[in-house]
Amino acid sequence: MALQDLAQNVRRYRMAKKLSQPDLAKAAGISPAAIKNLERAVSEPRVRTVEAIADALDVPLRNLFHPVRKLQSVRFRSKQRMQNRENILADAARWLDEFNFLEDLLDEKAPYLLRSIRCSNTPDGIVKTALKCREKLGLSLFEPIYDICGLFEHFGVKVYSIVSASEGFFGLSIGEEDGGPAIVINVNDRIPVERRIFSAAHELGHLVLHKSAFDVNETKEDKQEEKDADLFAGHFLMPDGGFIKEWNEASGLPLIDRVFKVKRIFRVSYKAVLHRLIEHKAVDGTIWMNFTAAYEKRFHQKLEFKKEPMGIVSREPFGLEAYDFYEDRFSKLTRRAIDEGEISLGRGAELLRIPLLDMRELVRSWEAVR
């Protein structure tokens, strides 16, 4: 029994479920001292005790013994301390190991095409870098990005969606040294899809612009680097060439309709469109007040624009759907491995983190359409 791994996993799962040690002890029918000693790796518990803990935590028994790899090349910053940070990192490490296992098994590595991109960290340099990245990925200066997850995964950036209730956590990025490049995006229901897309582009900005700033031990946000990544993301998703073209073509529409049309074309937030107009000095800072007043008059609802981008509670009008941000390469590799007999259904269920019964149902749905 790997006692240190067991101790760390029990602590992670307990904290993820927001249970105290006495709470877990009561649910498992054991003493609080037993939980305390286990999490401190003081003494090795009986198998029956570990089984009771797994039942109380509602996790497979094997998950409690899974070795936890320590990621190092990580950019995971937050304005506030996150209690589930350790759990998120452990989950990301496990997912990344499984992703690389499938790629190696099937000899299907996706080359990372942006490795050689260099830039100067001036505003003009960052905008040019965003356009260079688009060019490297085969995108024109006018083309919207219809499937950002598919684009990233095809050109070597792994994408992982998780659900976290942590306020203000939108995503993190992992460097090549730890098996990436990869990005992890929070897909909590309260986060608009447009924000998820922007967060993915923002994390790509960190991967390209701030290669020397990937250190798992650094948790404090660098305000300038965050601004740089925001600028990169805005121009990566909505390059000026395409923005100006679409904005001018909608010149006969009222302001609200014009903004919403451009936002839907480029799959960004309406705030991104307004920010770009301010950047081009087409409007001044009063646009926020004028726009929200016009919106309330038209739709009899208020826009809580002040809460974006910091909070999770902002609502995106005429927003995108969950399937507009949906990664699928990992499941595709899993299917291929099963189809070719490289892994069992049980292993496939373990990789996709679903019950075996659901795995069998999934395979039947695969076989229904070839």
Secondary structure, DSSP 8 states (H G I E B T S, - for coil): --HHHHHHHHHHHHHHTT--HHHHHHHHTS-HHHHHHHHTT-S---HHHHHHHHHHHTS-GGGGG-------SEE---SS--TTHHHHHHHHHHHHHHHHHHHHHHT-----TTTT----SSHHHHHHHHHHHHHHTT--SS---S-HHHHHHHTT-EEEEE----TT--EEEE-GGGT--EEEEE--TTS-HHHHHHHHHHHHHHHHH-GGG--TT--S--HHHHHHHHHHHHHHHS-HHHHHHHHHHTTTS-HHHHHHHHHHHHT--HHHHHHHHHHTTSS-TTHHHHHHHHHHHHHS----GGGTTT-S----TT---GGGS---HHHHHHHHHHHTTSS-HHHHHHHHT--HHHHHHHHHHHHH--
